[in-house]
Amino acid sequence: MSGRFEPLPDGGASVALDEVEVSILRSLAVQLAELIGPGDQPAGGGDPLDALFAEGPSKPPADPALARLFPDAYVAPDQGLGPDEEKEARAASAEFRRYTENDLRARKRDDALAMVRDLDSLTTGSLTRGPAVLELAPQRSRQWLTALNDLRLAIGTRLEVTDEEDGGELLELPDTDPRKPMVMAYFWLGGLQETLVETLMP
């Protein structure tokens, strides 16, 4: 797997992907969009103003991967807060989540689906002849960067990689370990993410 973005003159980025890489990225992006879901958005067809002022959830998601994607805004583990301070921080986090999570979910889902659409734009015929080059405009590059980051956070959570470690020891897992494909995807996505960041730097 190449795992390398290159800068374009207009500030965008390009990457060469073969058929297997496109398939893996597309599958992961679809799974991410499904994991994020629509949240607690009101049913379609309603008043647009209702959607604009709709309140979201006040509690963190039960799924650990979603909780990593949508963390509490004011409460972090081991902050050393007293009982009253922690209570106030949790109340502030619940209030912040109520008015921001639905919109954040929608944006993250849009970013994942943008990745799917871009990958679908690569024709099957060209992929069977070798790697195809995907070119992204600057704004699209930023959407990809968000989606790649979200994918790594979700996969890292499933692999129990914490913020304090890089998961390097997982590379030593034998090929027979069922987690090995996910580990390889995790590090491949990391390479893509790192080189995409470099293309966005002035």
Phi and psi restraints in degrees (value plus and minus 20) as a CYANA .aco file:
   2 SER   PHI     -94.1   -54.1
   2 SER   PSI     -73.8   -33.8
   3 GLY   PHI      41.8    81.8
   3 GLY   PSI      19.7    59.7
   4 ARG   PHI    -161.8  -121.8
   4 ARG   PSI     100.5   140.5
   5 PHE   PHI    -109.0   -69.0
   5 PHE   PSI     126.0   166.0
   6 GLU   PHI    -140.9  -100.9
   6 GLU   PSI     124.2   164.2
   7 PRO   PHI     -92.1   -52.1
   7 PRO   PSI     128.0   168.0
   8 LEU   PHI    -126.5   -86.5
   8 LEU   PSI     135.1   175.1
   9 PRO   PHI     -77.7   -37.7
   9 PRO   PSI     -49.8    -9.8
  10 ASP   PHI    -104.6   -64.6
  10 ASP   PSI     -14.3    25.7
  11 GLY   PHI      76.6   116.6
  11 GLY   PSI     -23.8    16.2
  12 GLY   PHI    -104.1   -64.1
  12 GLY   PSI    -181.0  -141.0
  13 ALA   PHI    -166.2  -126.2
  13 ALA   PSI     134.7   174.7
  14 SER   PHI    -152.5  -112.5
  14 SER   PSI     133.7   173.7
  15 VAL   PHI    -168.8  -128.8
  15 VAL   PSI     119.2   159.2
  16 ALA   PHI    -112.0   -72.0
  16 ALA   PSI     106.5   146.5
  17 LEU   PHI    -150.1  -110.1
  17 LEU   PSI     115.3   155.3
  18 ASP   PHI    -111.3   -71.3
  18 ASP   PSI     159.9   199.9
  19 GLU   PHI     -81.1   -41.1
  19 GLU   PSI     -60.3   -20.3
  20 VAL   PHI     -86.8   -46.8
  20 VAL   PSI     -63.5   -23.5
  21 GLU   PHI     -83.3   -43.3
  21 GLU   PSI     -62.3   -22.3
  22 VAL   PHI     -81.2   -41.2
  22 VAL   PSI     -64.2   -24.2
  23 SER   PHI     -82.1   -42.1
  23 SER   PSI     -63.5   -23.5
  24 ILE   PHI     -85.6   -45.6
  24 ILE   PSI     -68.7   -28.7
  25 LEU   PHI     -81.0   -41.0
  25 LEU   PSI     -63.3   -23.3
  26 ARG   PHI     -83.6   -43.6
  26 ARG   PSI     -64.6   -24.6
  27 SER   PHI     -80.9   -40.9
  27 SER   PSI     -64.4   -24.4
  28 LEU   PHI     -84.9   -44.9
  28 LEU   PSI     -61.6   -21.6
  29 ALA   PHI     -85.1   -45.1
  29 ALA   PSI     -60.0   -20.0
  30 VAL   PHI     -84.1   -44.1
  30 VAL   PSI     -64.0   -24.0
  31 GLN   PHI     -82.7   -42.7
  31 GLN   PSI     -57.5   -17.5
  32 LEU   PHI     -84.4   -44.4
  32 LEU   PSI     -65.7   -25.7
  33 ALA   PHI     -80.5   -40.5
  33 ALA   PSI     -60.3   -20.3
  34 GLU   PHI     -88.1   -48.1
  34 GLU   PSI     -58.0   -18.0
  35 LEU   PHI     -83.9   -43.9
  35 LEU   PSI     -66.1   -26.1
  36 ILE   PHI     -85.4   -45.4
  36 ILE   PSI     -63.8   -23.8
  37 GLY   PHI      42.7    82.7
  37 GLY   PSI    -196.9  -156.9
  38 PRO   PHI    -103.0   -63.0
  38 PRO   PSI     -26.6    13.4
  39 GLY   PHI      52.4    92.4
  39 GLY   PSI    -169.2  -129.2
  40 ASP   PHI    -119.9   -79.9
  40 ASP   PSI      16.2    56.2
  41 GLN   PHI     -84.0   -44.0
  41 GLN   PSI     126.7   166.7
  42 PRO   PHI     -85.5   -45.5
  42 PRO   PSI     136.2   176.2
  43 ALA   PHI     -79.9   -39.9
  43 ALA   PSI     126.6   166.6
  44 GLY   PHI     -83.1   -43.1
  44 GLY   PSI     137.7   177.7
  45 GLY   PHI      71.9   111.9
  45 GLY   PSI     -24.7    15.3
  46 GLY   PHI    -104.2   -64.2
  46 GLY   PSI    -196.0  -156.0
  47 ASP   PHI     -86.4   -46.4
  47 ASP   PSI     107.8   147.8
  48 PRO   PHI     -77.0   -37.0
  48 PRO   PSI     -51.3   -11.3
  49 LEU   PHI     -88.0   -48.0
  49 LEU   PSI     -52.8   -12.8
  50 ASP   PHI     -82.0   -42.0
  50 ASP   PSI     -61.8   -21.8
  51 ALA   PHI     -85.5   -45.5
  51 ALA   PSI     -57.5   -17.5
  52 LEU   PHI     -84.0   -44.0
  52 LEU   PSI     -59.0   -19.0
  53 PHE   PHI    -125.0   -85.0
  53 PHE   PSI      -6.6    33.4
  54 ALA   PHI     -85.9   -45.9
  54 ALA   PSI     121.7   161.7
  55 GLU   PHI    -112.1   -72.1
  55 GLU   PSI     120.9   160.9
  56 GLY   PHI    -117.0   -77.0
  56 GLY   PSI    -186.4  -146.4
  57 PRO   PHI     -90.6   -50.6
  57 PRO   PSI     135.9   175.9
  58 SER   PHI    -128.7   -88.7
  58 SER   PSI     -27.6    12.4
  59 LYS   PHI    -132.3   -92.3
  59 LYS   PSI     129.6   169.6
  60 PRO   PHI     -81.9   -41.9
  60 PRO   PSI     131.8   171.8
  61 PRO   PHI     -81.6   -41.6
  61 PRO   PSI     129.2   169.2
  62 ALA   PHI     -93.7   -53.7
  62 ALA   PSI     -52.2   -12.2
  63 ASP   PHI     -89.4   -49.4
  63 ASP   PSI     105.4   145.4
  64 PRO   PHI     -77.6   -37.6
  64 PRO   PSI     -56.3   -16.3
  65 ALA   PHI     -86.9   -46.9
  65 ALA   PSI     -61.7   -21.7
  66 LEU   PHI     -87.6   -47.6
  66 LEU   PSI     -57.2   -17.2
  67 ALA   PHI     -83.4   -43.4
  67 ALA   PSI     -50.0   -10.0
  68 ARG   PHI     -93.9   -53.9
  68 ARG   PSI     -54.3   -14.3
  69 LEU   PHI     -96.8   -56.8
  69 LEU   PSI     -47.6    -7.6
  70 PHE   PHI    -148.7  -108.7
  70 PHE   PSI      48.8    88.8
  71 PRO   PHI     -94.4   -54.4
  71 PRO   PSI     142.9   182.9
  72 ASP   PHI     -82.2   -42.2
  72 ASP   PSI     121.6   161.6
  73 ALA   PHI     -97.7   -57.7
  73 ALA   PSI     -50.6   -10.6
  74 TYR   PHI    -141.8  -101.8
  74 TYR   PSI     -20.1    19.9
  75 VAL   PHI    -144.9  -104.9
  75 VAL   PSI     102.6   142.6
  76 ALA   PHI    -144.9  -104.9
  76 ALA   PSI     129.2   169.2
  77 PRO   PHI     -79.0   -39.0
  77 PRO   PSI     126.6   166.6
  78 ASP   PHI      39.8    79.8
  78 ASP   PSI      15.2    55.2
  79 GLN   PHI     -98.9   -58.9
  79 GLN   PSI     -33.0     7.0
  80 GLY   PHI      52.6    92.6
  80 GLY   PSI       9.2    49.2
  81 LEU   PHI    -101.0   -61.0
  81 LEU   PSI     127.6   167.6
  82 GLY   PHI     -92.7   -52.7
  82 GLY   PSI     148.3   188.3
  83 PRO   PHI     -76.3   -36.3
  83 PRO   PSI     -63.8   -23.8
  84 ASP   PHI     -89.0   -49.0
  84 ASP   PSI     -60.9   -20.9
  85 GLU   PHI     -84.2   -44.2
  85 GLU   PSI     -60.7   -20.7
  86 GLU   PHI     -86.2   -46.2
  86 GLU   PSI     -59.0   -19.0
  87 LYS   PHI     -82.1   -42.1
  87 LYS   PSI     -63.5   -23.5
  88 GLU   PHI     -85.2   -45.2
  88 GLU   PSI     -61.1   -21.1
  89 ALA   PHI     -84.7   -44.7
  89 ALA   PSI     -60.2   -20.2
  90 ARG   PHI     -86.9   -46.9
  90 ARG   PSI     -57.6   -17.6
  91 ALA   PHI     -85.4   -45.4
  91 ALA   PSI     -61.0   -21.0
  92 ALA   PHI     -86.2   -46.2
  92 ALA   PSI     -59.4   -19.4
  93 SER   PHI     -84.8   -44.8
  93 SER   PSI     -61.4   -21.4
  94 ALA   PHI     -82.8   -42.8
  94 ALA   PSI     -61.7   -21.7
  95 GLU   PHI     -85.7   -45.7
  95 GLU   PSI     -63.8   -23.8
  96 PHE   PHI     -82.9   -42.9
  96 PHE   PSI     -64.3   -24.3
  97 ARG   PHI     -82.1   -42.1
  97 ARG   PSI     -59.7   -19.7
  98 ARG   PHI     -77.6   -37.6
  98 ARG   PSI     -55.1   -15.1
  99 TYR   PHI    -124.0   -84.0
  99 TYR   PSI     -20.8    19.2
 100 THR   PHI    -144.7  -104.7
 100 THR   PSI     -46.0    -6.0
 101 GLU   PHI     -85.0   -45.0
 101 GLU   PSI     -61.0   -21.0
 102 ASN   PHI     -79.5   -39.5
 102 ASN   PSI     -63.9   -23.9
 103 ASP   PHI     -87.0   -47.0
 103 ASP   PSI     -60.3   -20.3
 104 LEU   PHI     -84.9   -44.9
 104 LEU   PSI     -60.4   -20.4
 105 ARG   PHI     -79.4   -39.4
 105 ARG   PSI     -66.2   -26.2
 106 ALA   PHI     -81.1   -41.1
 106 ALA   PSI     -61.6   -21.6
 107 ARG   PHI     -88.2   -48.2
 107 ARG   PSI     -62.3   -22.3
 108 LYS   PHI     -85.4   -45.4
 108 LYS   PSI     -59.2   -19.2
 109 ARG   PHI     -86.4   -46.4
 109 ARG   PSI     -61.3   -21.3
 110 ASP   PHI     -80.0   -40.0
 110 ASP   PSI     -59.7   -19.7
 111 ASP   PHI     -84.6   -44.6
 111 ASP   PSI     -62.4   -22.4
 112 ALA   PHI     -84.8   -44.8
 112 ALA   PSI     -61.2   -21.2
 113 LEU   PHI     -90.9   -50.9
 113 LEU   PSI     -49.7    -9.7
 114 ALA   PHI     -82.7   -42.7
 114 ALA   PSI     -59.2   -19.2
 115 MET   PHI     -82.4   -42.4
 115 MET   PSI     -63.7   -23.7
 116 VAL   PHI     -80.8   -40.8
 116 VAL   PSI     -65.9   -25.9
 117 ARG   PHI     -83.2   -43.2
 117 ARG   PSI     -60.6   -20.6
 118 ASP   PHI     -84.6   -44.6
 118 ASP   PSI     -60.6   -20.6
 119 LEU   PHI     -87.8   -47.8
 119 LEU   PSI     -56.1   -16.1
 120 ASP   PHI     -87.4   -47.4
 120 ASP   PSI     -41.3    -1.3
 121 SER   PHI     -92.7   -52.7
 121 SER   PSI     -36.4     3.6
 122 LEU   PHI     -99.5   -59.5
 122 LEU   PSI      99.3   139.3
 123 THR   PHI     -91.4   -51.4
 123 THR   PSI     123.7   163.7
 124 THR   PHI     -80.1   -40.1
 124 THR   PSI     -57.9   -17.9
 125 GLY   PHI     -80.2   -40.2
 125 GLY   PSI     -62.1   -22.1
 126 SER   PHI     -88.9   -48.9
 126 SER   PSI     -51.8   -11.8
 127 LEU   PHI     -90.9   -50.9
 127 LEU   PSI     -52.3   -12.3
 128 THR   PHI     -90.1   -50.1
 128 THR   PSI     -37.2     2.8
 129 ARG   PHI    -113.4   -73.4
 129 ARG   PSI     -18.8    21.2
 130 GLY   PHI     113.4   153.4
 130 GLY   PSI    -197.1  -157.1
 131 PRO   PHI     -77.7   -37.7
 131 PRO   PSI     122.7   162.7
 132 ALA   PHI    -128.3   -88.3
 132 ALA   PSI     128.2   168.2
 133 VAL   PHI    -116.8   -76.8
 133 VAL   PSI     102.0   142.0
 134 LEU   PHI    -118.9   -78.9
 134 LEU   PSI     106.2   146.2
 135 GLU   PHI    -131.1   -91.1
 135 GLU   PSI     113.0   153.0
 136 LEU   PHI    -138.2   -98.2
 136 LEU   PSI     114.6   154.6
 137 ALA   PHI     -90.3   -50.3
 137 ALA   PSI     141.5   181.5
 138 PRO   PHI     -72.7   -32.7
 138 PRO   PSI     -65.6   -25.6
 139 GLN   PHI     -84.4   -44.4
 139 GLN   PSI     -58.7   -18.7
 140 ARG   PHI     -87.0   -47.0
 140 ARG   PSI     -55.6   -15.6
 141 SER   PHI     -80.0   -40.0
 141 SER   PSI     -59.0   -19.0
 142 ARG   PHI     -87.8   -47.8
 142 ARG   PSI     -56.0   -16.0
 143 GLN   PHI     -85.1   -45.1
 143 GLN   PSI     -62.4   -22.4
 144 TRP   PHI     -81.9   -41.9
 144 TRP   PSI     -60.0   -20.0
 145 LEU   PHI     -81.9   -41.9
 145 LEU   PSI     -63.0   -23.0
 146 THR   PHI     -83.4   -43.4
 146 THR   PSI     -65.2   -25.2
 147 ALA   PHI     -84.8   -44.8
 147 ALA   PSI     -62.0   -22.0
 148 LEU   PHI     -81.8   -41.8
 148 LEU   PSI     -61.8   -21.8
 149 ASN   PHI     -83.0   -43.0
 149 ASN   PSI     -63.5   -23.5
 150 ASP   PHI     -84.5   -44.5
 150 ASP   PSI     -59.1   -19.1
 151 LEU   PHI     -81.6   -41.6
 151 LEU   PSI     -64.4   -24.4
 152 ARG   PHI     -86.0   -46.0
 152 ARG   PSI     -58.6   -18.6
 153 LEU   PHI     -83.3   -43.3
 153 LEU   PSI     -64.5   -24.5
 154 ALA   PHI     -86.0   -46.0
 154 ALA   PSI     -66.6   -26.6
 155 ILE   PHI     -86.2   -46.2
 155 ILE   PSI     -62.3   -22.3
 156 GLY   PHI     -78.6   -38.6
 156 GLY   PSI     -57.5   -17.5
 157 THR   PHI     -85.7   -45.7
 157 THR   PSI     -63.6   -23.6
 158 ARG   PHI     -82.9   -42.9
 158 ARG   PSI     -52.6   -12.6
 159 LEU   PHI    -106.7   -66.7
 159 LEU   PSI     -21.3    18.7
 160 GLU   PHI      43.6    83.6
 160 GLU   PSI      15.7    55.7
 161 VAL   PHI    -105.4   -65.4
 161 VAL   PSI     106.5   146.5
 162 THR   PHI    -116.9   -76.9
 162 THR   PSI     152.6   192.6
 163 ASP   PHI     -85.1   -45.1
 163 ASP   PSI     -41.6    -1.6
 164 GLU   PHI    -109.3   -69.3
 164 GLU   PSI     -22.6    17.4
 165 GLU   PHI    -156.3  -116.3
 165 GLU   PSI     142.5   182.5
 166 ASP   PHI    -124.1   -84.1
 166 ASP   PSI     -22.9    17.1
 167 GLY   PHI      57.0    97.0
 167 GLY   PSI      -8.4    31.6
 168 GLY   PHI     -77.1   -37.1
 168 GLY   PSI     -51.0   -11.0
 169 GLU   PHI     -85.8   -45.8
 169 GLU   PSI     -40.9    -0.9
 170 LEU   PHI     -88.0   -48.0
 170 LEU   PSI     -42.4    -2.4
 171 LEU   PHI     -85.3   -45.3
 171 LEU   PSI     -39.2     0.8
 172 GLU   PHI    -105.3   -65.3
 172 GLU   PSI     -21.6    18.4
 173 LEU   PHI     -83.1   -43.1
 173 LEU   PSI     123.3   163.3
 174 PRO   PHI     -87.3   -47.3
 174 PRO   PSI     135.5   175.5
 175 ASP   PHI     -81.6   -41.6
 175 ASP   PSI     -40.6    -0.6
 176 THR   PHI     -99.7   -59.7
 176 THR   PSI     -32.1     7.9
 177 ASP   PHI     -89.8   -49.8
 177 ASP   PSI     110.4   150.4
 178 PRO   PHI     -83.4   -43.4
 178 PRO   PSI     -37.5     2.5
 179 ARG   PHI    -103.2   -63.2
 179 ARG   PSI     -31.5     8.5
 180 LYS   PHI     -79.5   -39.5
 180 LYS   PSI     -64.9   -24.9
 181 PRO   PHI     -79.6   -39.6
 181 PRO   PSI     -58.0   -18.0
 182 MET   PHI     -88.1   -48.1
 182 MET   PSI     -57.4   -17.4
 183 VAL   PHI     -82.2   -42.2
 183 VAL   PSI     -65.6   -25.6
 184 MET   PHI     -85.3   -45.3
 184 MET   PSI     -58.2   -18.2
 185 ALA   PHI     -84.7   -44.7
 185 ALA   PSI     -59.2   -19.2
 186 TYR   PHI     -79.1   -39.1
 186 TYR   PSI     -66.4   -26.4
 187 PHE   PHI     -96.7   -56.7
 187 PHE   PSI     -52.3   -12.3
 188 TRP   PHI     -83.9   -43.9
 188 TRP   PSI     -64.5   -24.5
 189 LEU   PHI     -81.8   -41.8
 189 LEU   PSI     -54.8   -14.8
 190 GLY   PHI     -82.9   -42.9
 190 GLY   PSI     -61.0   -21.0
 191 GLY   PHI     -85.1   -45.1
 191 GLY   PSI     -62.7   -22.7
 192 LEU   PHI     -80.2   -40.2
 192 LEU   PSI     -66.4   -26.4
 193 GLN   PHI     -81.8   -41.8
 193 GLN   PSI     -65.0   -25.0
 194 GLU   PHI     -82.7   -42.7
 194 GLU   PSI     -64.2   -24.2
 195 THR   PHI     -93.8   -53.8
 195 THR   PSI     -48.6    -8.6
 196 LEU   PHI     -88.5   -48.5
 196 LEU   PSI     -59.1   -19.1
 197 VAL   PHI     -78.6   -38.6
 197 VAL   PSI     -62.4   -22.4
 198 GLU   PHI     -81.8   -41.8
 198 GLU   PSI     -55.2   -15.2
 199 THR   PHI     -90.3   -50.3
 199 THR   PSI     -42.9    -2.9
 200 LEU   PHI    -108.8   -68.8
 200 LEU   PSI     -28.1    11.9
 201 MET   PHI     -96.5   -56.5
 201 MET   PSI     119.5   159.5
